[in-house]
Amino acid sequence: MYHSHTNDVRDVNAGLMGPMIVSADGSTGADGTPRDVDRELVVTFQEVFENESWYIEENIRTYSTDPDAQTIVPDPFGGPIVLAEGYQTLGDYNLMESLNGFVYGNLDGLTMRVGERVRWYIMATTNFELHTPHWHGNVVTIGNQRTDVASLLTMGMLVADMVPDNPGEWLFHCHTG
């Protein structure tokens, strides 16, 4: 996993992070995909605190019904933003649990076919949350063990392999986040 170290808090809360997938020499095709899988899926369990991202001011100006009531002042030393005195608090309602930055179950594209060899790269970010990815309807193999739920600590990563055998639309979510 990589993330920016220019301003760790604001950069990660703006989505400036992602996976680095490293494969053994000779284990991939010419395009870099592993030879032993048909499909790769990357999912980041991220607690995004928009108040501490680079985009909070722009988002307030663009999407708030009363932008002037929520004026913020950036920390001149690059730290988290603070609210200007006398203005409404933004509070924790800008703290959002997400999968790949999407909230409220809006992540699209985790599709596969029965019998495909699917590799899942799962990771969590730095906001000190714990996650338990849970696959409904099918199981994955992690460390030679078949399961439908895994443990994922802060800045944790795991690789899970799946061969779907139960067609349908299945929920993939976190039991703790």
C-alpha positions in Angstrom: 0.0 0.0 0.0 1.2 3.5 -0.7 0.0 6.9 0.5 1.3 10.4 0.3 3.6 11.8 3.0 3.3 15.4 1.9 0.4 16.0 4.3 -0.6 12.5 5.5 -3.9 13.4 7.0 -5.3 15.7 4.3 -3.8 13.6 1.4 -5.3 10.3 2.6 -8.7 11.8 3.4 -8.6 13.2 -0.2 -8.1 9.7 -1.5 -4.4 9.9 -2.3 -3.5 6.3 -1.6 -3.8 2.9 -3.2 -2.3 -0.5 -3.7 1.0 -1.7 -5.0 0.6 -5.2 -6.3 4.0 -7.0 -6.5 4.3 -10.4 -8.2 7.1 -13.0 -8.3 9.2 -13.0 -11.4 7.6 -15.1 -14.1 4.2 -15.3 -12.4 2.5 -12.7 -14.6 1.6 -12.4 -18.2 3.0 -9.7 -20.5 0.3 -7.2 -19.2 1.4 -7.8 -15.5 -1.7 -9.7 -14.4 -1.1 -13.0 -12.5 -1.3 -16.1 -14.6 -3.2 -18.0 -11.9 -6.3 -15.7 -11.9 -9.0 -14.6 -14.3 -10.1 -11.4 -12.5 -8.5 -9.1 -9.9 -10.5 -6.9 -7.6 -9.1 -4.2 -5.3 -11.1 -2.9 -2.4 -10.1 -0.3 0.1 -12.1 0.0 3.4 -11.6 3.7 4.1 -13.0 5.9 6.8 -12.9 9.3 5.0 -13.1 12.4 7.2 -14.0 15.0 4.6 -13.3 17.8 7.1 -9.6 16.9 6.9 -9.4 16.5 3.1 -8.1 19.1 0.6 -11.6 19.3 -0.9 -13.7 20.4 2.1 -13.7 24.1 1.2 -14.6 23.4 -2.5 -17.3 20.9 -1.5 -18.9 23.4 0.9 -18.9 26.1 -1.7 -20.3 23.7 -4.3 -22.8 21.6 -2.4 -23.9 23.4 0.8 -27.2 25.2 0.8 -25.6 27.9 3.1 -21.9 27.9 2.4 -21.3 31.1 4.4 -22.6 29.4 7.6 -19.9 26.8 7.4 -16.8 28.8 6.7 -13.5 27.1 7.5 -10.0 28.2 8.0 -7.1 26.0 6.9 -4.3 25.5 9.4 -1.3 27.6 8.0 1.1 24.8 9.0 -0.7 22.2 6.9 -2.6 20.5 9.7 -6.3 19.7 9.8 -8.7 22.5 8.9 -10.5 24.4 11.7 -13.8 26.2 11.7 -13.8 30.0 11.9 -15.0 31.3 15.2 -18.8 31.8 15.4 -19.7 29.5 12.6 -21.7 26.3 12.7 -19.7 23.1 13.4 -19.4 20.6 10.6 -19.1 17.9 13.3 -18.5 14.2 12.5 -21.3 14.0 9.9 -18.5 14.4 7.3 -16.9 11.1 8.6 -17.9 8.4 6.1 -17.2 4.7 5.9 -16.5 3.8 2.3 -15.4 1.1 -0.1 -13.0 2.5 -2.7 -14.3 6.0 -1.7 -18.0 5.1 -2.3 -20.5 5.3 0.5 -24.0 4.0 1.1 -23.4 0.8 -1.0 -22.7 2.7 -4.2 -19.5 0.8 -5.2 -20.1 -0.7 -8.6 -18.1 -3.3 -10.6 -17.4 -6.1 -8.2 -18.6 -8.6 -10.8 -17.4 -12.1 -11.6 -18.6 -15.3 -13.2 -19.2 -18.7 -11.7 -16.0 -20.7 -12.0 -13.6 -17.7 -12.6 -10.5 -17.6 -10.5 -10.8 -14.2 -8.7 -8.1 -12.6 -6.6 -9.2 -9.9 -4.0 -6.7 -7.4 -2.8 -8.2 -5.9 0.4 -6.7 -3.0 2.4 -7.7 -0.6 5.1 -6.5 3.0 5.7 -5.0 5.0 8.5 -8.0 6.4 10.4 -7.6 3.8 13.2 -10.6 1.7 12.2 -10.9 -2.1 12.3 -12.7 -4.0 9.5 -14.2 -7.4 8.9 -14.8 -7.8 5.2 -17.6 -10.3 4.7 -18.5 -12.0 1.5 -22.1 -13.3 1.3 -23.0 -16.2 -0.9 -19.5 -17.4 -1.7 -16.2 -18.1 0.2 -12.6 -17.0 -0.2 -9.4 -18.7 0.6 -6.9 -16.7 2.8 -3.8 -18.5 4.0 -5.0 -21.9 2.9 -8.3 -21.5 4.9 -11.7 -21.1 3.4 -13.8 -18.4 5.0 -16.5 -15.8 4.3 -15.1 -13.2 6.7 -11.6 -11.8 7.4 -9.9 -9.5 10.0 -8.4 -6.3 8.7 -6.5 -3.9 11.0 -5.6 -0.3 10.4 -3.3 -0.1 7.4 -3.8 -3.8 7.0 -3.7 -5.7 3.8 -4.8 -9.2 2.7 -5.1 -11.2 -0.4 -8.0 -13.6 -0.8 -8.7 -16.0 -3.7 -12.2 -17.0 -4.7 -13.8 -19.4 -7.3 -17.5 -18.3 -7.2 -19.9 -21.2 -7.3 -23.1 -19.6 -6.2 -24.6 -17.2 -8.8 -26.6 -14.1 -7.8 -26.2 -10.6 -6.4 -24.4 -10.9 -3.1 -23.6 -8.4 -0.4 -19.9 -7.5 0.3 -19.5 -5.3 3.4 -17.8 -4.7 6.7 -19.4 -6.1 9.9 -17.7 -3.5 12.1 -17.5 -0.3 10.0 
